[in-house]
Amino acid sequence: MRGMSERAYAAHAGLSRGAIQKAKTAGRLVLFDDGSIDAAASDKKRAATTDPSKQRDTAKAKLKPVPDAALSAVGETLREQGLSAPATGGNTTFLQAKTANEVLKAQERRLKLQKMKGELVDAARATALVFRLAREERDAWINWPARAAALMAAELSTALSDAGQDVTLETSLMQKILEAHVRAQLSELGQNVRFDLT
């Protein structure tokens, strides 16, 4: 026998024989041709493939520290969902990080599904569409005084002559006045309206 038996490796790893059998079945152990266990290679493979939450304290001590940015992202995700989260820089548990990861995966899947159903639109496309519609609306208003001035001048002249006043209104003057008021209104609207999809 080149390597260790299941019983010997269980004692070496500090695990039960049943846990070693499960690891062997799952392919988390390295075996020699004769079926015995290569202890050094199996230790490395188990460390790389075993869920840290299921390792013993001796294995947890060997884990690398997690960056503060990652911990704060976990806390933020948990708080957004109304779940308990540690203070920034606090002791985030693996279970909390795993929960945050599952929440994010569920949110991502929901967004993909909404996009497939047509419930979500591309922000750049929506912004371009709104910009085009606003420009068309502005152009329609800028061109309106030229169309309406002649009608308004004729109606006002008729109304004033019916009232006994002899006044002739010039269409070009009416158009200039209307254009000035329309442009002032559009300028004011342009300063107050902001469109942001972010």
PLY file of the C-alpha trace (Angstrom):
ply
format ascii 1.0
element vertex 198
property float x
property float y
property float z
element edge 197
property int vertex1
property int vertex2
end_header
0.00 0.00 0.00
1.60 3.28 -1.17
-0.63 5.67 0.78
-2.96 5.75 3.78
-6.09 3.75 4.38
-9.40 5.54 4.96
-9.07 4.96 8.71
-5.47 6.23 8.84
-6.30 9.30 6.74
-9.35 10.04 8.93
-7.07 10.08 11.97
-4.52 12.21 10.08
-7.17 14.76 9.00
-9.06 14.76 12.30
-12.28 13.65 10.63
-14.58 10.69 10.88
-14.18 7.75 8.56
-17.64 8.53 7.14
-16.50 12.06 6.23
-13.46 10.60 4.47
-15.68 8.17 2.55
-17.93 11.05 1.45
-14.89 13.08 0.35
-13.59 10.06 -1.55
-16.95 9.56 -3.31
-17.16 13.28 -4.14
-13.68 13.18 -5.69
-12.08 15.49 -3.13
-9.28 13.02 -2.35
-6.26 12.01 -4.43
-5.83 8.25 -4.68
-2.91 6.08 -5.69
-3.35 3.26 -8.22
-3.83 0.73 -5.42
-6.76 2.75 -3.96
-4.83 4.13 -1.00
-4.97 7.85 -0.20
-2.17 10.30 -1.06
-2.29 12.33 2.18
-0.38 15.46 1.09
-2.18 15.86 -2.24
-5.55 15.06 -0.63
-4.99 17.69 2.08
-4.39 20.34 -0.59
-7.36 19.25 -2.70
-9.71 19.13 0.29
-8.60 22.60 1.42
-9.31 23.99 -2.05
-12.70 22.30 -2.51
-14.23 22.23 0.97
-16.77 24.90 2.00
-15.02 27.05 4.66
-18.16 27.03 6.81
-17.84 23.24 7.09
-14.15 23.17 8.02
-12.88 22.90 11.54
-11.31 25.81 13.42
-7.78 24.70 12.52
-8.61 25.02 8.84
-10.38 28.37 9.32
-7.26 29.85 10.86
-5.41 29.31 7.55
-7.87 31.44 5.52
-6.69 34.73 4.04
-8.23 37.94 5.42
-11.14 39.34 3.42
-10.80 42.95 2.15
-12.91 45.59 3.92
-14.57 46.58 0.61
-15.95 43.06 0.23
-17.18 43.01 3.82
-18.92 46.37 3.46
-20.57 45.19 0.21
-21.90 42.12 2.06
-23.27 44.30 4.86
-24.87 46.72 2.40
-26.59 43.91 0.50
-27.92 42.37 3.71
-29.21 45.73 4.98
-30.98 46.42 1.65
-32.92 43.18 2.16
-33.76 44.01 5.78
-31.46 41.30 7.14
-29.11 41.68 10.08
-25.67 42.83 9.02
-22.51 43.49 11.02
-21.13 46.99 11.39
-18.63 48.03 8.72
-15.36 46.30 9.42
-17.16 44.00 11.87
-17.02 40.26 12.05
-18.88 39.13 8.97
-19.55 35.42 9.10
-19.25 33.10 6.14
-23.00 32.44 6.41
-23.74 36.18 6.08
-21.46 36.44 3.04
-23.08 33.37 1.50
-26.56 34.84 2.15
-25.54 38.14 0.52
-24.19 36.23 -2.47
-27.46 34.30 -2.86
-29.48 37.55 -2.56
-27.38 39.15 -5.30
-27.75 36.09 -7.55
-31.54 36.17 -7.05
-31.65 39.90 -7.87
-29.56 39.32 -11.00
-31.85 36.49 -12.14
-34.93 38.65 -11.51
-33.48 41.47 -13.62
-32.60 39.07 -16.46
-36.12 37.64 -16.36
-37.69 41.13 -16.39
-35.49 42.08 -19.34
-36.50 38.92 -21.23
-40.17 39.69 -20.57
-39.69 43.23 -21.87
-40.41 44.83 -18.49
-37.00 46.55 -18.44
-35.51 48.80 -21.10
-31.98 49.86 -21.87
-31.24 53.18 -20.13
-29.23 54.58 -23.07
-32.04 53.74 -25.50
-34.66 55.31 -23.24
-32.56 58.47 -22.81
-32.10 58.78 -26.58
-35.83 58.33 -27.14
-36.78 60.96 -24.56
-34.19 63.36 -26.01
-35.62 62.85 -29.53
-39.19 63.37 -28.30
-38.21 66.53 -26.41
-36.46 67.92 -29.49
-39.53 67.21 -31.66
-41.75 68.93 -29.10
-39.44 71.95 -28.97
-39.33 72.20 -32.79
-43.13 72.01 -32.95
-43.42 74.91 -30.50
-40.80 76.99 -32.31
-42.71 76.58 -35.59
-46.12 77.26 -34.00
-46.01 81.12 -34.00
-45.53 81.21 -37.80
-48.69 79.11 -38.26
-50.78 80.78 -35.56
-49.81 84.46 -36.01
-51.89 85.08 -39.14
-54.97 83.42 -37.62
-54.60 85.32 -34.35
-54.07 88.67 -36.12
-57.17 88.14 -38.25
-59.28 87.12 -35.24
-58.10 90.09 -33.15
-58.68 92.54 -36.02
-62.21 91.16 -36.45
-62.90 91.36 -32.71
-61.63 94.96 -32.47
-63.60 96.11 -35.53
-66.74 94.48 -34.09
-66.08 96.52 -30.95
-65.99 99.70 -33.04
-62.21 100.15 -33.15
-60.50 100.41 -36.50
-57.18 98.62 -35.93
-55.22 96.53 -38.40
-52.74 94.11 -36.84
-49.69 93.12 -38.83
-49.09 89.39 -39.04
-45.29 89.78 -38.90
-45.50 91.81 -35.67
-47.83 89.22 -34.12
-45.43 86.43 -35.15
-42.40 88.21 -33.60
-44.23 88.72 -30.32
-45.40 85.09 -30.20
-41.94 83.77 -31.07
-40.36 85.81 -28.28
-42.83 84.44 -25.70
-42.56 80.83 -26.94
-38.74 80.93 -26.93
-38.72 82.40 -23.41
-41.05 79.64 -22.21
-38.97 76.89 -23.88
-35.78 78.32 -22.42
-37.28 78.30 -18.94
-38.53 74.74 -19.37
-35.11 73.62 -20.65
-33.43 74.92 -17.51
-35.86 73.25 -15.11
-36.23 69.84 -16.73
-33.58 67.21 -16.00
-33.80 63.61 -17.16
-31.62 61.00 -15.49
-32.16 57.21 -15.52
-29.23 56.35 -13.27
0 1
1 2
2 3
3 4
4 5
5 6
6 7
7 8
8 9
9 10
10 11
11 12
12 13
13 14
14 15
15 16
16 17
17 18
18 19
19 20
20 21
21 22
22 23
23 24
24 25
25 26
26 27
27 28
28 29
29 30
30 31
31 32
32 33
33 34
34 35
35 36
36 37
37 38
38 39
39 40
40 41
41 42
42 43
43 44
44 45
45 46
46 47
47 48
48 49
49 50
50 51
51 52
52 53
53 54
54 55
55 56
56 57
57 58
58 59
59 60
60 61
61 62
62 63
63 64
64 65
65 66
66 67
67 68
68 69
69 70
70 71
71 72
72 73
73 74
74 75
75 76
76 77
77 78
78 79
79 80
80 81
81 82
82 83
83 84
84 85
85 86
86 87
87 88
88 89
89 90
90 91
91 92
92 93
93 94
94 95
95 96
96 97
97 98
98 99
99 100
100 101
101 102
102 103
103 104
104 105
105 106
106 107
107 108
108 109
109 110
110 111
111 112
112 113
113 114
114 115
115 116
116 117
117 118
118 119
119 120
120 121
121 122
122 123
123 124
124 125
125 126
126 127
127 128
128 129
129 130
130 131
131 132
132 133
133 134
134 135
135 136
136 137
137 138
138 139
139 140
140 141
141 142
142 143
143 144
144 145
145 146
146 147
147 148
148 149
149 150
150 151
151 152
152 153
153 154
154 155
155 156
156 157
157 158
158 159
159 160
160 161
161 162
162 163
163 164
164 165
165 166
166 167
167 168
168 169
169 170
170 171
171 172
172 173
173 174
174 175
175 176
176 177
177 178
178 179
179 180
180 181
181 182
182 183
183 184
184 185
185 186
186 187
187 188
188 189
189 190
190 191
191 192
192 193
193 194
194 195
195 196
196 197
